[in-house]
Amino acid sequence: MPTGRYHAALAFLKIGQIGGGRIAQTQAIAALQSDRWEIISGALSSDPVLSCDKATEWQIDPARAYLSFQEMAQAEAQRPD
């Protein structure tokens, strides 16, 4: 575990995933297996059903599954957390 000045910043990172394909899935698996990342939102598919299904699979709140990067960035920027 990192120590020193940047310890708190490096200890945990919340991320928004863009894309739901094979490469993104590999990144999501790595995030889920680490103790340092949490996927909190995602623009996973332009199909609403696929986006919500993928969000559930990757342990993302389906309410935070978006249809585009722009939609995700705009909505997440308004959240207090």
C-alpha positions, 0 to 999 in steps of 0.5 A, spaced: 500 500 500 502 506 498 505 511 503 506 518 504 503 524 501 499 521 496 496 515 500 489 517 500 489 519 493 492 512 491 488 508 495 481 508 492 479 510 485 472 511 482 471 510 475 466 511 469 467 505 464 466 507 457 464 501 452 462 494 454 466 490 449 471 485 450 477 490 452 472 494 456 470 487 460 477 485 461 478 492 464 472 491 468 474 484 471 481 487 473 477 493 477 472 488 480 478 484 482 482 490 485 482 493 492 483 500 489 478 501 483 470 501 483 466 502 477 461 507 479 458 508 472 458 506 465 456 508 458 456 501 456 452 500 450 447 505 446 442 499 447 438 501 453 437 494 455 444 491 454 447 497 457 443 495 464 444 488 463 452 489 462 451 494 468 448 489 473 453 484 470 459 489 472 456 490 479 454 497 477 447 501 479 443 500 473 441 507 474 448 509 473 448 505 466 448 511 460 447 510 453 453 515 451 459 518 454 456 525 453 450 523 457 454 519 463 459 525 463 453 530 464 449 526 469 455 524 473 458 531 474 451 533 477 452 528 483 454 530 489 458 524 490 
